[in-house]
Amino acid sequence: MAPSKGRQRFQADLDSATDKNIPNVSQIQKGDVEDEFTFVYTHPSQPDGSHYEIHVQPQDVHGYPGDNSFLVYTNHDVPQDVAQVLDASIAETAGMKVADVLTNLSRRLRFILENDTGNDVEMTNADDLEVLTDDDSSQSEFDYVSDDDDTFGDGPIISPNEALPEPMEISPSAMERFRRDLLSVLEAGFHTGKICGFEKGAITNIAWVSIRANKLRLSKEIHEAWNIASSEYVILLIQYSGHYISFEDALNLPARHCNMTFRLRKSSNKKPTLQQAIAAFDPWHQRDLDGQELFRFWISESIESFMETEFVPMLKIRRRHAVSWAQAKKILQSQVKEPAAGMPSSKDYQSTGNEEQINAAQLPSFLDDHMLSEGEISLPLIASQFALHYVVRCTDYCTICHSKTEGDFDALRPYVCNAPLCLYQYMDLGFGPNMESEIINQPKVVDLLVSLCFVSLSVHQGEVRMRDFPTGLNLQVPKIRSLVSLVEKPEEHPAYVQINGGVLVDPVAVVFNKADSTATIVGEYDLDLREGQWVVIAISVTRSPISRQDSRGRTVSPHGETVLHHARIHSKVGARIVLDISSQHTMPDNETSKTPLVGDQVEIILPRKTYSGHLVLYDEELDSLKSKIEKAFSMSIILAALPSVQDMRSYLLSDLRHSLAKWDRMTRAAVDLLRWIIASNRSYIVQVDTHPAEASLGRPYDRISGIKGWIQFRFAQGSPEKEVLFNDALKDIDKPHKTLVAWHGSALQNWHSIIRQGLDYTTAANGRAYGDGIYFSRYFDTSLAYSSISDLSVNSPSGTKMWPQSSLQVTAVMSLNELANLPESFNSNEPHYVVQTCHWTRCRYLFVKPNSPEMDGAQLTQTVSTLRKQGQIPEFIQDPYFVARGPQMSELFIPQRAIPSQEKRNVSAESADDVSEVESDSGDDEEDLKFLQPEGSIRTVLTYATDFRPGTLDYSKLPTLAPPSYATGIAQKALGLEIKKLHKLQAATPLHQLGWYIDFDRLNNMFQWIVEFHSFDPSLPLAKDMKVKGITSIVFEMRFLSSFPMSPPFVRVIQPRFLPFANGGGGHVTAGGAMCMELLTNTGWSPANSLESVLLQVRLAMCSENPPARLEKTKSRQSSPSQYGIHEAIDAYTRAAQVHGWQVPEDLKDLQGN
């Protein structure tokens, strides 16, 4: 079999590395094991010359270099610092090429040996070492008040192929300052500690700070809008490079020399793991976390960018001029825009400072401004307060330039200011709604937005209803024109070819082979066709003749169809082009209500294998098109090519690392247009109704009951500017009921603009018999007549059509609106409300009529009814003189929470209950407290949180073995490192939280460990069985084979005996006591696995309740639990592996003799 491409690249890079002059590295050659290589490292400054033969073993040579890392070890007796560097390589070398691995190792070993003072260095947890990748970078920062630097400076971009960052040198005094700074963070009310580093030779040094989300005093609506549970934690990670930066360092050093990088994330745990922290700074490592990474939330990327570019400059300004953060921001902006203008006086920003003082009174106490305190200032605390200040107040600031936005509306989601550049970056840089997240969490909302956009592109009475088109986004569309928009006749233009439904611009004739997805060019052509380029293949076919009418009611004779195939060029050889086809559909017809055929529907009208057609490029800028009709036609083509939202969601859920931009079913134009549709919607629309299988996505408590056959969406927030004006209007209303509710019906083409900009009356679709204004009705049935309901399964004179991929298949939309209670000031209040002032109205609910209703909400009625009876859903009480009615004059129940003017969002009271909740994992900080407190200053009081007591196990009744004859140097060294790590971890962690215990004083044979698992959740059946039997721990044995760490340990239960699978047992314990886990076989094992993770996985397996682990039943408590034998354990392990097709270690037989 031919070697894989990964192995070929590895062998080529290895051969190349032997010819390179890498300092201190020589004699690079192949090792004894396949793919292994060795080299000699020499350092002449050491007395013995420090000659080490080092072995390097790739872990996934088929995935080299991107998916591979290297296990590095030596059989020499080396200093602990050297062993530490080699042990860290399994993580550090991820994604590196051979030469980069050797260069990195040489540099790190050289640093260790040249800076070795001869003192003993405590062995560091190998997991606490850094990871170097080619993605780490620091952005340019503004150097405020710098005497020796330019105004702007670019930070280094780190790559394995370039200069590596300097390892940390931290003096004892700097370490003490670091501890004191973190103690200040702790005393302020945060959780904090170090993740890794902050010791000699470390390159990656990460500290963490977290706070529980419920302590931020955000409203419940904001928690919903941002998708942050009140029980989750907001975490700030701070990565330092080179040296620790104190507050004084930040003031005195140029900003670009303050090598700090920030990540703002959320998590269900207060303290991130090492792997999570590394993945936050290096996305390459997220794939190793299997969905357990720290997650971004709405404002994460915006604040991260803000902190890395402006935090330190603003800090300098604050300190020098004694101003607030907002004042410092304005001063910095003025200096960036007009550097020669001089420093403005702080008096110029006095009003801003007053506003901040007022806002500060509403902030949690842990955000009290630390810079105003006396004594030593903690930079990590200032950074944490800075980040969370902008989190709590993010709706007051532009997410791009971070300037204060105008208006006092308490918005639910942050947005941008009015600057055009900010709006462009908001969508282009992804600081707005996360498109993938919206599709996963609100699929019906996305379906609705796309459907309404598609309908708004229809030509109705010679006009397009869409008002604002995407501009400045470099949106590339195919070179196809609508016949309606052409000024000149197609036959008179040499670059045009007319087809059914449109005109092709600069086409190339091809023969399209549908079966093998190829197009062969016919004749000469003058196009530059390249691999990866997007094109459209247009072919004309005959469809079954169906009479239809255009938008003017004229009968159109049956004619053929044009089918468009969107494709990327995979390869091109001569005139033959191989295509990767992403989608196919018939040509949209903007003049009729005919919905394009898509996907499998197209196959019905394409019976043949080959067709003559034309190829056109996907290189026309939408901005360059002259008329709205041309733009609408091009956008219709792109949207017709979109996959369904359901397919997008399935693709994203299949792997949380997927993004639509890399999906081969979507063109770049489709991705960009979809992002614009979602991001340009400035309102937060909440999905109320959903399919029963996706009930978690719905909001049953927001439902207005009694309106069947309509799918409901709630507006949790309108456009920020319009909401401010609406609230201002209510301030002057002196009535018990400040607002009314009323219905509005409008044609489908109008709703794309309505949900973005609100209702207005710039156009009159149905006349103005009662004067100028927006028309509303108290009665559902009245507004229904204006909602353009029609049977869209046939051609309709309304000129509307449906997005072909929609699951909603919208036929009509109505809204329930909140109006200022000023009927006496309306242009008319009978028989309709005619509101002439647009900002007196806000849309609160959308009711969508599907063509074939998936659900009408009837199954939710009982749930809502129950909640109403329990008083858990307060009702909005209508003005008794102006009561809105539902279908056939039925009464409406409207949740109060959906009417912002009536919903009292008392954030302090709302959060009080949350803050009072006790955090159950308060002991998690003990390891970090031990690091932070000076040695010997903590007086430990021994307490037990469960019934487990260490040191009470009777070892005389357990099997004990002498050290095996097969013990190898590499296995001993690997086990020695693991024992040190676990001993350190156990000493620093409360036992009831750790869940396992090893008596290291009795560990006489490092190849045989006795481990007790204990302190299980009392609700588990296993814990209940242990309670009945008077047992406080499950005793395990771990035996290590001669091939460790290349093969897994053998893990088995010694006592007590478990109920077998056949009798209803579980917990992954076999009939012989061995663990049935792929991790513990050669198939699932990796030398990179730590034994800490093995212990964790074994414990989790026993806690599994599918089915739950149960102890073997006995008549009474036994003085000594019954035990499993080693032979039955090995037999059961082997049988389980064979059943699952897992490979067992070859040297497993060595255990039989023990």
N, C-alpha and C positions, 0 to 999 in steps of 0.2 A: 504494500500500500504506500502510495506517495506521502511524504511528510506534509503536515498541515502548513498553511501559510504562516501561522504563528510560529511554528517550530522553524520554518525556513528563515523567517526574519530574525529569530533568536540566534540561530547558528551563524547567519551572516553578520549580525552585530557582534557576536563573540569573536569571530575571526577578525573583524575590524578592530576590536578593542585590543587585541594582542599587538597590533602595530602602533598603538598610541602610547605616548609618553605620559603616563599618569604618575604623579609624584608618589614615591614610596611603594609602588606596586610593581611586581615583576613576576615572571614565570607563570603567566596565565595559561592554563591548560585544562583539558577535559578531565573530569573526575572518574571515579570508579562506578558511580551510579549514572544511569541514563540521564542526559541533559545537565548533570551537575558539572561545575567547573571549579577549579581551585586557583588560588594565587598566593604569592608570598608577600607579606607586608613587612617592610624593614624600616626601623626608625633608629638611626645611628646615635642619637643623643642619649639613648638608654645604655646602661652599663653592659647589658648582655646583647646589645644590638637589636633587641626586640624583633626577632625573626619569628613570625607566626605564619603557619600554613592555614589559610582560611578557605572553608568550603562554602560554595554558593549553590543553592538548589532552587530552581524555579518551581513555583507552586501550580501554575496553570500555563504551561508552555504553549498550549493551543490558543490561548487568548492573549499571548504576548504581543505588544507590551501592555495594552490598555487594561486587560483583565487579569494581569499577572502580578504577583509579588514574589520576593525571594526570601527563603530561609537561609540565614547566614550563621555559621558556627565554626568553632575550631576545637581540635582535640588537645591543644596546648593548655597549660595552666597559666591563665592570663589574669591580670589585675581585674578587680571588680568593675572599674569604670569601663575597661575594654569589653568585658563580657556584657555590660549594660548596653553598649552601643550595638553589639552584634545581636543581642536579644531583641532590640527594638526594630531591627531591619524588616521583620515580617510586615509591619505596618508602614514603615517609612519608605520602602522601596516600591510601593504600589504604583503601577503605571510607568515605572522607570525603564529606560533602556540599559543595556549591560554597561556601557561606558559611563552612564550617569550614576549607576550603582557603585562602580569602582571609585569614581571621583568623589562621591558623597562619603563613602566609607573612609577613603584616604583622608579627607578633610577632617572628619569628625575624630578619627583615631589620632591624627596629628595634633588636634587641639587638646585631646585628653592627655596624651603623653607629654606634650610640651608644657602643660600647665599642672602636671601632677606634682603636688607638694610632698608626696610621700606619706601623707596622713591617710588613715583608714577612712573611707567614704562609705556611709551607710548605703546599702543596696536599695535602689529606687524601684518602685513598682514599674515593671516593664511597660505596663499599659500607659504610664505617664509620660512616655516619650513622644516626640513630635512626629508629625507626618508631613513630608515635603511633597508638594505637587506642583504642576505647572499652571495651576489656576489661581494661586495666591497672588494677590496684588493689593497695593494701597493706592488710593486715588489722590489726585493733586489736591493740595490744601492751600488756603490763603494764609500767608505769613504776616500776621499783623504786627506792627511795630518791630520789625526785624532790622538790625543794624548791618547784617552781613549777608543778607540773602535777597534774591529778587522777590517781587511781590507774589509771584506764583511759582510753585515748584512741583515737579512730578515725582511721585514716590516710586520706589523700585518695583519692578514686575518680576516675580520670582519664578524661575523655571529650572527643572533639572538640568537643562542644557546651558544655563547661565550661572553667574556667580550666586552661591548659596548664601542665605542670611547668616550673620554672625551668631555663633552660639552665645547664650546668655552668660555674662559674668556678673554675679550679684554678691556684693560684699555683705558681711554680717550686719552692718548698720542698715544697708538697703533692705535686707530681709526683715529686720525688725520694723522698719518703716512700712513695708508692705503689710506686715501683720497688724500694725496699729491702724493702718488705713482701712483694712477689712473689718477690724473690730468696730470702727466708727460706723461702718455700713450696718453691721449687726445691731449695734446699739440704737440705730435710727429706726429699726423695725423691719429690716430686710433679712432674708436668708442669704448667706454668702460663703465663699470658700474658694479654693483653687481646684482646678481640674487637673492640670499637669504643669510640669516645668518649675521655674523659679529655683533652679539649682544649677550647679556648674555644668556647662556643656549642653544644656537644654536649648533648643532652637524655638520650639513652640511653647509658649507660656500663656495659659488661659485661666482667667478668673471668672467667676460667675456671681451674679446677683439675681435674686428672684423675689417676687411678691405675689401673694394670692390675688387673683383677679377681682374677687368680691371686695377687696379692700380699696379698690380704686374709686369706689362710689359712682360707678357708671350705672345708668338706668338699665332696666331689664330689656328694654327695646334695643339699646346699643349693644348689649351682650348678644342679642339675636342677630342684629344687623352685621356685627363683626364676626359672628360665629365663635365667640369665646364663652365657654361655660364659666359660671361664677366659681366653680371649684378648681379651675385650671390655674396655672401659674404663668405670669409674664416674666420672662427670663432675659437678662442682658448678659451677653458674653463679651469679655474684653480680652483681646489677644495682644500680647506685647512681643516685640521683636528686638533682640539685642540687649535691652536693659529695662528695668522697671522705671516707669515714669511717675514721679511724685508730683504734687501740686506745684511745688517750686520749680521742678524741672519743666513743667508745661508752660510756666510763666517766662522762664529764662531762655528756653530753647526755641529755635525757629519751629513753626508749626509742622513743617514737613519732616522734622527730625523727631517728633513725638510719635514714635512708631506704634500707634494703637489702632486696632481694627475692631469694629463693633458688629454684633449681631443681636437683633431683637426677635425673640421667638416666644411661642407658647408651648406648654407641656402639661401633662397630667401630674407630673412629678416636679417637686420643687428644685431638685438638683439633677442636672443632666449628666449622663454618663460620658466617659472619655470619647467613645465612638460617636455619640450624638454631637458633642461639641466640635469634634474634628470635621464631621460631615457638614455642620453649619457653615464652616469657613471654606470647605472644599466639597462641592456637590458630587464630585466623583465618588466619594465614599458613601453617599446616601443609599446606593444600591445594596450595600452590605447590611443595612438596618432593617430591611423587610418591613417598611412602613412604620418603624418606630422612631423615625427622626424627629427632631424638634420642628414644629410647624410655624411657618409665617402666618401672620394675620394681616388684616386690612392695611395697616399703616406701617408694617415692618420695614419694607424696602425704602420707603420715603424717609423714615427717621434714621435708618442706617446710613444712607447717603448724606443726609444732613449732618450727622455727627462726624463723619469722617472728613467732611470738607469744611465745616464751619464751627464745630464745637470748641476747638482750641482757640481760634481767632476770637470768637465771642467771649471766651473765658478771659483772655488777655484784656479785652475792652472793658469787661465788667470790673475787673480788679483795678485797672488804672483809673477809671472814671466813675466808679461807684454807681453804676446804672443797673437796670434790670435786664433780663434776657431779651425782652422785646425791644428795649432801647438799644442794647448792644447789637441786635440784628439790624436795626435801622441805620446805626452808625456804620456797620460793616457794609451794608448795601450802598450807602452814599460814598464810601471810600472806593468800592469796586467800580461804581459807575463813573465817579469823578475823583480820581486819585489826587489831583492837584488842588482840589477845592479846600483842603485843610480840614482839621478836626472840628466838627460841629460841637456846640456846647450841649451839655447834658440837659440844660433848661429847655432846649428845643424838643425834648422828648418827655417832658414832665407829665403830659396827659397820658402817655402810654404807661408810664410808671404807676400813675394813680389807678388805671384800669387793672394793672397786674396785681396791685395790692388788694383791690376788691375781689378779684378772682381767686387770689391766694387764700382768702378767708374761707372759700368753699372747697379747698383742696384737702386731702388727707394729711394728717400730722407728719407722716414720714416724708412728705414732700416739702416740709419747712426748709427754707433756703439755707443750706449749710454754709454757703459763702458769707453769710451775715453773722456767723457764729465766731466767737473768740477762740484763740488757741490754734492748734494744728488743724489744717484743712486736709480732708481726705479726697483725693481726686476720684477714686472709684465711686464714692458716695455722690459727689457732684455730678458725675456722668450718669449715674442711675437716676438722680432727681431730674436732670435735664431731659433724659429720654422719656421718663414717665410724665413729666410736665407736658410734653408735646403729645404724648399718647392721650392723656386725659383731656387736653384742650385741642386736639387735632382738628376738630370741626371748625375751630376759629381761625385756622391757618391754611394757606395754600399748600397742597401736598408737594408742589414742585419748588417754588421759591421760598416757601415758609413765611411769607409776609402775612400780616393780619388781614383777614378778609373783612369786608364791610357787612353791616347788618347784625342783628342780635338774635337771629333765629337759632334755636337749639337743635341743630341738624343731627341726624342719626349717622350720616356717613360723611367723611371728609371729601373735599372736592378741590378745585383750583380757583384761582382768582381770574379776573377778566383778561389777563394778558394772553394774546394769541399763542405765544411761544409755550406758555405753561399748559395750555389746552392740548397743544400738539404733543408735548412730552408726556402729559398725563396718559394719553392713549398709546403713544409709540414706545415709551419706556416701561409700560406695564404698571404704572403707579395707581391706575384706576382699578376697577373690579378685575379680579383674576378670572379670565375667561373660562379656564378649565374648572375652577371651583364653582362658578355660577352654573355651569352645565351639570355638574355632579349634584349640587345641592338644590338647584331650582330649575330642573329641566323644562317644566311647563312654562315657566316665565320666559326662558330663552326661546322656546318654541313660539310663544306668543309674540315676542319682539321681532323675530325673523318673519313670522307670518304677516304681521302688520306692515313691516317694511316692504315686503314683497308686494303686498296689495297696493301700497302707496305709490308704487312705480307704474301702475296702470295708467294708460292715457284715457281720460274721461272728458268727453266733449272738447277734445283737442288740447287738453291740459294735463299736466302731471301734478298730483296732489302733494307729493313730497316737497317740502319747503327748503330744507337745508341738506345739501349733498356733502359727502366727505371730501374735504379739500386739504391740500398740503400733505397728504399721506402717501404720495407716490404710488397710488393704487393702479396696478397694471391690469388692463382688460384686453380680451381678444379683439382683433380687428374685424369686427362685424357690425354693420349698421342696420338701423331700422329703415324700412322703405318710407315710413311716414316722415322721417326727418330729412330726407334727401332733397336738396334744392334742384340738382340737375338729374337728368335721367341716367340710370345705371349704364345703359347701352352706349351712352355718349362719353363715358369715362373709361380710359384704357386700364385703370387699376382696379376697376370694379367688376365683379361677377355676381349677377343676380341669382338668388336661390329662393326657395319657398320660404317666405316670411322675412327675408332680409337681403343684405348685400355683403359680400365678402370683399375686403380690401387687401390688395396685393396677395392674392392666393396663389398657391402652387398646386397644379393638378396631380392627383395621386390615385393609385389603385389600393384600396383599403381592404386588408384581409382580416376579417373579424375573428377568425378561428385562432390565428397565431399572433394577433395584435401587431401587425406590421403595416407599413404604408410604403409603397414603392412610387417614387417620383416619376412622372411621365413628362418627357421633354426637358427643355432647358429651364433653369430657374436662377434667380439672383438673390437668394436668401442665405444668410450665414446661420446654418443649422448646427447646433452644438449639443453634446450630451448634457442632460440635466435641464434643458430648455423646455418651457411649457408651450404647448401648441394646442390647437383645436382642429380636429378632423370633421369636416362637414360633408354629409352624404344625403342625397335626396332619394326618398322612397315614396311609394304610393300607399296611402292609408285608406281604410274603408270609407267610402263617401258618406259624409254627414253634413247636412245643411246647417249653416250657422249664420248668426248676424253679427255685424260689427257694432261699435259703440254708438253709431248713429241710427241703428235699427235697420240697416240695409242688409238684404239677403246676399250672402257671399256663396258663389258656386264652390262645390267640393274641389279640392286640389290636393296635391301631395304634401308630404311633410319633409322637413329637414331635421336630421338627427345629428346632434353635436356630441363628439367624443372628446373629453378633456384628457390630455395625456402629457406625460413627461417623456422626453427622448431618452431612451435607455442606451441606445448605441446607434451608430450610422456607419454603414459600409457601402460606399458608392451611392446608388440611388435608393437603397433599401434602408428603411428606418425601423428599428425595433422600439415599440412604445410600451410604457407603463401606463395603462389607462386607469384613471381615477374615477370617472363617472361618465354617464351617457344620459341624454335627455333630448326631447324634441325642442325645436325652436320656440321660445316664449313668444306669445302674440299679445302685445300690449294694447291692441285695439279691441280685443274681444275678451270674454270671460273664460276662454278655453285654458284649462290648466295643463301645463306640459306633462308629457309622459316621461317617467324616469325609470332607471334600473331595469328590472325584469319586464316592465310594461313595454319597453322599447323592443325587446326581443321578439315580441309578437309581430311587429311590422318589419323585422329584419330576418326573413327566412333564409336568405342566401349566405354563402360563405364570403364572397368578395363583392365589392361595390366600387364604382368610380366616384370620386369625390375630390375635395380640395383641402389643403392644409393652410391654416393662417396662424400667425404668431400671436403670442400673449404679451405684446410689448407696447400697447397703446396706453398712455396715461389718461386716467379719467378726467383730470383737470383740463386736458387739452381739448376735450370734446366741447363743441360750441353751444349746444342747446340742452335744455333739461330733458327733452325726449330722448336724445342720444345717450345721455348719462343714465337715464332710467332703463333704457333698453339694455345697455351693457351690464348694469347691476342686476337686472333680471336674469341674464344669462349666468352670471356668477352664482347667484342664489339658487338657481335651478340645479346647479352642479353640486350644491352642498349635500353632504349626507344628512340623514335625519338626526335630530337631537338625541334620540334614543340610541342610535348607532354610535354617535360621538361619546355619549355617557358610558356605554358598554366598553368602548375602546379605552377610555380613561380609567375606568375602574379595574380593567384587566391588569393594569400595572400603574401604580400611583406616580411613577416617574415619567409616564407618557405625556407628551404635549401634542396639541393639534398641529403645530408648526412642522412636526417631523412625521406626520401621518401621511402615507402615500395616497390616501383617498381625498386629500384636500389640496387644492392649488394654493399658492402663496396669496393670490388675490382673494380667494375664498376665506382664508384665515384672517387676512387684514380687514376684509369687509365685516366679517362676523365680530371681530374685536371692536370695530367702530360701532356696530349696532348695539353691543352690550355696554361699551364704555360711555357712549354718548347719551345713554339713558340716565339722566341725573336723578331719577326717582328710584326709591327702593320699593320694588313691587314684591309682595309676599304671596306665595302660592298657598291658597286656602284649601281648595279641593285637589285631590290627587287619586290615583288608582289605589285600591285597597292593598295591593302588593307593595306599594311604596308609601304606606300611611305615615311613616316617620317624616316625610317631606311636607306634609300638609299642616294646616293650622285649624283644627276643628273648632277651637274656642273663638276664632275670628269669624266663623260662618254666620251669615244671615240665613236663617232656616225658612223653609216654605217656598223657595223659588226653585222648582225642579227643572231639570233639563238644561241648566246653565252652570258653567264652571266659573268659580269665583276667584278673583285675585284682589288683594287689598293693597292700597297705597299706604305704606307705613311712613312715607315722607314724600313731599312734593319737591319741585325745584326749589333750592334754597332761597333764591331772590324773590320768587313769587310767594313763598311761605311767609317771609318777613313782611311783605306788603299786606298780606291777608291778616296777619296778627295785628298789624298796626290799625287796620280798619275795625277790628273787634274791640280795641281799647275804648273807642268812643261810643259803644253801644251800651246803654243803661237799661237792660232788660234781663229778666230771669233766665231767658234762653237766648244766648248770644248768636246762635246759628240755627239754620234750618237744613233739612236734607231734601234733595229733589233728584229726579231722574233726567238723564240726557241721552238721546239717541242720535247717532250720526252714521254716515256711510263708512264702510270699512276703510276706504282710502284715507280718511281723515285721522284715524286713530294713531298712526305713527307719530304725527306731529303733536297730537293732543297730549299723549303721555310724556312728551319731552318738554313742551312749552306751555301746557295748559290750554283751556278753552278760550277762544276769542271769536270775533265775528268779522274777520277781514274778508271772508268770502261768505256768501249766502246761498246755500244749496237748495233751500226750500222756501225762499221768499221771506219777507219781513212785514207780515200783515199787522203785527202789533208793535212795530218800531224796531230801531236798531238795538242789538244786544245779543247775548247768548240765551237761547231758549231752553227752559227747563219745565218739567211738569211734576206735580205731586203724584201723578198716577203712572204706574209702570206701563199699562197698556197704551197710554197716549204716546209715550216716548218710543214704545216698540214700533209704532208705525213709521218712525223716521230712521230706523236702524238698518234699512236696506236688506231685510231678510229675503233670500231667494233660494231656490233649489239650484245649487251650483253644480250639480251633477250633469246639467245640460247647460247650453249657452244662455247667458242672461244679458238682457239689454242694459243692466246696471253698469257694465264695464268692469266688474270686479272678478277676481280669480283667486285661487288658493295656492299657497306655497305647496308644491306637490309632495314634499317630504314631511309635512306637518302631521303630527298625531292628533292635534286638536281639530284640524280642518275647519277653521273658523268661518262661520257664515254670517255672524252678526256680533256686534259689541254694543253694550250699553254701560253707562256709568251711573253710580250713585254718588252724589256730590254734596259737599258741605257749602252752604251759602251764608254770607253775613245776613243776620236777621234784620234786614232793612227793606221789607216788601213795599213799604210806603214810598221808598225812594227809587224802586225799580221803574223802568219805563212802562211795565205792565205787571200786574200780579194776578190777573184773571183773563182768560182761562189758563194762561201760562205765566210763569215767571219769565220776564225779559230783563236780564241783568246787563246793563250797559257798561258797568265798570268791571273789567276782567279780573282784577285782583280781589274782588268780593267772592270769588268762587274757587273751590279746590275740589278736585276729583279724589274720592276716597276709596271707592270700590270699582272694579271692572267686572262685568258679567259677560261671559263669552259663550255664545251659542255654537256648539260643535255640530258638524254635519251628521255625524253618528256618535251621539254622546257616549263616552266611555263610562261615565258615572254622573249622576245628578246630585250626589251628596245625600241621598235618602238614607244611606247606611250610617251617616254621621249624625242624623237627626236625634237619635236616642242618646248618643253621647253628649251632644250639645244640650239637649233637654235636661239631662241629669245634672250637668254642671250649672245650668241656669237655676234649677231648683235648689241646689246647694249654695247658691249665691256666689259661686266662684267666677262668674262672668257678669260683671256689672253692666246694666243696660243704659244705653244713651236715651235719655228722656226727651222726646220731641215737644216742641211748642204745641200745645193742644189746639191752637187756632190754625196751624199749618202742618197737619200731619201727612207725611208721605205714606203711600199705600203700595202694596205689592200686586202681583197678578190677580185679576178679578177682585180687586179691592181688599185683598187680604192684609192682615196686620204684619208689620215687620218687627223683628227683634234685631237691633243693631248693637253690637258690643261697644261699650263706652271706650275701650282702648283703641278703637279704630277712628275715633274722632278726637284729634289732638287738642282741640280747644276745650274739650270736656275732660280729657284724661289728665289727671293731676300727676305730673311726673316729679314727685317729691323724691329727689335722688337720695338725700341724706336718710330719710325715713325708710326708703325702699331698700337701702343697702344696710341698714342697721341690723336686721336679722341675719344677713349674710355674714357680716363682720363678727357677729357673736359666735359663729360656728367655731368649734374647736378643731384645730388641725390635728388629725389623728397621727400624723407622721412626724410629730415634733422632735423625735429623737434622731432624725436623720442628720442633724447638724453636728452630732458628737464628734465625728471624725474631723470635721473642719474646725470645731472648737479646740480640739486637741492640737491642731496645727497653729491656730491663731494665738492661743494662750502661751505665754512664756513657760518654758519647761519647769515643772515642779510647782507651778502656781495653782494647779487644779487639785482640789481635794476630792478624791473619788469616793462616792458612797455606793456600796454594792447593793443594788436592788434587783428584783426579779419581776418581770412583767407577766410571766407564765409559770406553769408548774415545773418546767424543766430546770434541773440543777446540774451544772457541769461537775465532773469529777466523781459522780456516784455510780458509774458503770463498772460492773465486776468483770475485769479483763481476764480473770483466771478461767472463765468459762468460754472464752473466745479463742478461735484459732490464731496462733502466732507462728510466724515463719522466720527462719534465718535469712539474711541477705542472699539473693540467688547468685549462682555461679556465672550467670550470663550477664551480670551487670556491666554495662559499657560506660565509657567516659562521657559520651554525649548524653546518654540517658540520665546518668547521675547529675550532670551539670543542669540539665533541663529540670529535673525533679527538685534539685536544690534551689533553683530560682523560684519555682512554683511554691515550695514550702515557705520560703521567706516572704513571698507576697501574701500568701494566705494567713501566715502567722501575724503579719502586720495588720491585715484587714480584720482578722478576728479580734485583735487587741483593741482596735479602734471603733468597733461597731457593736452596739447592743445586741446580745445574743438572740433576743426574741425577734429582732428585725432581720438578723442574718439568716436564721432558720436552720443552721447546721453548726456542728461543733466538732473540733478535732483536738484531742489531748496531745499536744506536741511534745510534752515531757515523756510520753509513752511511745513516741514514734521512733523505735529502735531500728526499724527496717524501712528505708525510704521507698521500697518497692511494694510495701503493703501498708495501707492506711485503714484505720477504723474511723468511720464517720457516723455521728449521730444526727439524724434529722428530727427536728422538734418544733414546738410552738406553731402547730398548724391552726388554720382558721377553725374556731370551735364549731362552726356550722357544717363543716365537712363530715361526711359519714366516717371517714378514717379517724378524725379527731374524737368523734363520739365513741367509736369502738375502743380507741386507746384509753379513754376515760373509764369505760366499763371494766377494762382489764387492768387498770392501774398502771399503765405503761406511759412513760413520759417521753420516749424517743424510739425511733426506728433505727436499728443498728445496721449499718452497711459496711461492706468491705470493698476497697478498691485495690486491685492488683495490677501492677504495671509490667508489661511484657518486655522482652529483650529489644524489640523494635521501636519502643517508645522513644521520641515523640512522633515517629512516623506512623504508628498505629495507636489505637485508643486504649485506655485502661479497661480492664474487665471489672464491671460494677455489679454487685449483687447484694441482696438482703441477706443478713445472717439471722436476725430475729426481729420480731415474731414472724410466724408464718401468715401469709395472706390467703384470702379466698381466691381460688383459681378462676381464670376466665370462664371456664366451662360451667362453673357454679355461680356465676354472676359477679365475679370480681372484676377489677380494673386497675387503673393507676399505672398501666404499662409494666406491671410486675408479672413475670411468667410463672408457670406452675412450679418451676424449680427455684424461684427467687431472683433470677437474673432480670435485668432491665431490658425490655423490648423497645429499643430506641435506635433509629438509624444512625444517630450521632455516635453511638458506641460501637459501630462497625466500620470496617475499612471504607465502605461505600459513603458514609456520611462524615467521616472524620477528616480533619485537616490539622497539620502540625501547628497551625496558627491558633487553634482553640486553646484557651486558657482553662486551667482546672477550676478556677472560680466559676466560669461559665458552665462547665460540666456539672458542678454541684447545683447551680441554679436551675439548669434544665432538668436534672433528675428530680429535684424538689417539685418543679412545676408539673412534671409528668405524674408524680404521685398525687398531686392536687387536682388532676384532671377528673372531671365528673362525667366523662363520656366513654365508658361507664366509670363510676367512682371506685376507688380502692377501698376494700373492706378486709378486715382481719378475719382469720379463720376462727370459726365459732368453737368455743370450749364450754364445758359445763360450769366452770367457776374460774376464779382468778388462780393463776399458777405461780408458784414461787419463782420458777425460772421459765421464761418463754421458750417454746419449742423452736428449734433452729433448722435452717436449710443446710444441706451438705454441698460441698464444692462441686462434686461430680454431677449431681442433679441440676445444679445451676448451669454448668457448662453445657450439659445435654439440652436443657430447655432453651438456652441462648442460641445454640446451633440450630435447633429446630425452628425457632422463630425467624432466624436470619434466612433459612432456606425458604420458608413460606413467603417471605417478602422479597426474596431475590437479592438480599444484601450479602456482601462479601465479608467473611470472618477473617481475622488475622491468622496468618499461616503458623505463627508460633503459639497459638492458643493451646496447642497440645502440651506445651511446657508446663501449663498449670496442672495438668492431670497428675504429674509426678510430685507436685507439692502438697 
